Amino acid sequence: FAPALWRTITDRAATRPAGSYTTELLDAGVGAVARKVGEEAVELAVAALDESDERVVEEAADLVYHLYVLLAARGLDIAAVEDALRARAAT
């Protein structure tokens, strides 16, 4: 079962609709997307230390979105991440 956001991102990766932010990120390449993931991770950490719960949730959503785009840009499936997490839980 893939989250709706993942399905949307993989659809955009396949179809590359004009005007889509996801398309823009994917077209910028893996390096640009990876930098964006790093930026969003820092913003989440800062929010967690000093901002409202609402801001933490917003920044967490930004990080998850950009992480999904990074996986799609690398041609990886979210199922591989889920498998890795399940394997860790089993040990």
Contact map, one row per residue, 1 for C-alpha under 8 A:
1110000000000000000000000000000000000000000000000000000000000000000000000000000000000000000
1111011000000000000000000000000000000000000000000000000000000000000000000000011000000000000
1111111000000000000000000000000000000000000000000000000000000000000000000000000000000000000
0111111100000000000000000000000000000000000000000000000000000000000000000000000000000000000
0011111110000000000000000000000000000000000000000000000000000000100000000000000000000000000
0111111111000000000000000000000000000000000000000000000000000000000100000000010000000000000
0111111111100000000000000000000000000000000000000000000000000000000000000000000000000000000
0001111111110000000000000000000000000000000000000000000000000000000000000000000000000000000
0000111111111000000001000000000000000000000000000000000000000000000110010000000000000000000
0000011111111100000000000000000000000000000000000000000000000000000000010000000000000000000
0000001111111111000000000000000000000000000000000000000000000000000000000000000000000000000
0000000111111111100101100000000000000000000000000000000000000000000000000000000000000000000
0000000011111111000001100100000000000000000000000000000000000000000000011000000000000000000
0000000001111111000000000000000000000000000000000000000000000000000000000000000000000000000
0000000000111111100000000000000000000000000000000000000000000000000000000000000000000000000
0000000000111111110100100000000000000000000000000000000000000000000000000000000000000000000
0000000000010011111100100000000000000000000000000000000000000000000000000000000000000000000
0000000000000001111100100000000000000000000000000000000000000000000000000000000000000000000
0000000000000000111110110000000000000000000000000000000000000000000000000000000000000000000
0000000000010001111111110000000000000000000000000000000000000000000000000000000000000000000
0000000000000000001111111000000000000000000000000000000000000000000000000000000000000000000
0000000010011000000111111100000000000000000000000000000000000000000010000000000000000000000
0000000000011001111111111110000000000000000000000000000000000000000000000000000000000000000
0000000000000000001111111111000000000000000000000000000000000000000000000000000000000000000
0000000000000000000011111111100110000000000000000000000000000000000010000000000000000000000
0000000000001000000001111111110010000000000000000000000000000000000010001000000000000000000
0000000000000000000000111111100000000000000000000000000000000000000000000000000000000000000
0000000000000000000000011111111110000000000000000000000000000000000000000000000000000000000
0000000000000000000000001111111110000000000000000000000000000000000000001000000000000000000
0000000000000000000000000101111111000000000000000000000000000000000001001100000000000000000
0000000000000000000000000001111111100000000000000000000000000000000000000000000000000000000
0000000000000000000000001001111111110000000000000000000000000000000000000000000000000000000
0000000000000000000000001101111111111000000000000000000000000000010011001000000000000000000
0000000000000000000000000000011111111100000000000000000000000000000001000000000000000000000
0000000000000000000000000000001111111110000000000000000000000000000000000000000000000000000
0000000000000000000000000000000111111111000000000000000000000000010000000000000000000000000
0000000000000000000000000000000011111111100000000000000000000010011001000000000000000000000
0000000000000000000000000000000001111111110000000000000000000000000000000000000000000000000
0000000000000000000000000000000000111111111000000000000000000000000000000000000000000000000
0000000000000000000000000000000000011111111100000000000000100110010000000000000000000000000
0000000000000000000000000000000000001111111110000000000000110010000000000000000000000000000
0000000000000000000000000000000000000111111111000000000000000000000000000000000000000000000
0000000000000000000000000000000000000011111111100000000000100000000000000000000000000000000
0000000000000000000000000000000000000001111111110000000100110010000000000000000000000000000
0000000000000000000000000000000000000000111111111000000000000000000000000000000000000000000
0000000000000000000000000000000000000000011111111110000000000000000000000000000000000000000
0000000000000000000000000000000000000000001111111111001100100000000000000000000000000000000
0000000000000000000000000000000000000000000111111111100100000000000000000000000000000000000
0000000000000000000000000000000000000000000011111110000000000000000000000000000000000000000
0000000000000000000000000000000000000000000001111111000000000000000000000000000000000000000
0000000000000000000000000000000000000000000001111111101100000000000000000000000000000000000
0000000000000000000000000000000000000000000000110111111100000000000000000000000000000000000
0000000000000000000000000000000000000000000000010011111110000000000000000000000000000000000
0000000000000000000000000000000000000000000000000001111111000000000000000000000000000000000
0000000000000000000000000000000000000000000000100011111111100000000000000000000000000000000
0000000000000000000000000000000000000000000100110011111111110000000000000000000000000000000
0000000000000000000000000000000000000000000000000000111111111000000000000000000000000000000
0000000000000000000000000000000000000000000000000000011111111100000000000000000000000000000
0000000000000000000000000000000000000001101100100000001111111110000000000000000000000000000
0000000000000000000000000000000000000000100100000000000111111111000000000000000000000000000
0000000000000000000000000000000000000000000000000000000011111111100000000000000000000000000
0000000000000000000000000000000000000001000000000000000001111111110000000000000000000000000
0000000000000000000000000000000000001001100100000000000000111111111000000000000000000000000
0000000000000000000000000000000000000000000000000000000000011111111100000000000000000000000
0000100000000000000000000000000000000000000000000000000000001111111110000000000000000000000
0000000000000000000000000000000010011001000000000000000000000111111111000000000000000000000
0000000000000000000000000000000000001000000000000000000000000011111111100000000000000000000
0000010010000000000000000000000000000000000000000000000000000001111111110000010000000000000
0000000010000000000001001100000010000000000000000000000000000000111111111000000000000000000
0000000000000000000000000000010011001000000000000000000000000000011111111100000000000000000
0000000000000000000000000000000000000000000000000000000000000000001111111111110000000000000
0000000011001000000000000000000000000000000000000000000000000000000111111111100000000000000
0000000000001000000000000100110010000000000000000000000000000000000011111111000000000000000
0000000000000000000000000000010000000000000000000000000000000000000001111111000000000000000
0000000000000000000000000000000000000000000000000000000000000000000000111111100000000000000
0000000000000000000000000000000000000000000000000000000000000000000000111111110100000000000
0000000000000000000000000000000000000000000000000000000000000000000000110011111110000000000
0100010000000000000000000000000000000000000000000000000000000000000100100001111111000000000
0100000000000000000000000000000000000000000000000000000000000000000000000000111111100000000
0000000000000000000000000000000000000000000000000000000000000000000000000001111111110000000
0000000000000000000000000000000000000000000000000000000000000000000000000000111111111000000
0000000000000000000000000000000000000000000000000000000000000000000000000000011111111100000
0000000000000000000000000000000000000000000000000000000000000000000000000000001111111110000
0000000000000000000000000000000000000000000000000000000000000000000000000000000111111111000
0000000000000000000000000000000000000000000000000000000000000000000000000000000011111111100
0000000000000000000000000000000000000000000000000000000000000000000000000000000001111111110
0000000000000000000000000000000000000000000000000000000000000000000000000000000000111111111
0000000000000000000000000000000000000000000000000000000000000000000000000000000000011111111
0000000000000000000000000000000000000000000000000000000000000000000000000000000000001111111
0000000000000000000000000000000000000000000000000000000000000000000000000000000000000111111
0000000000000000000000000000000000000000000000000000000000000000000000000000000000000011111
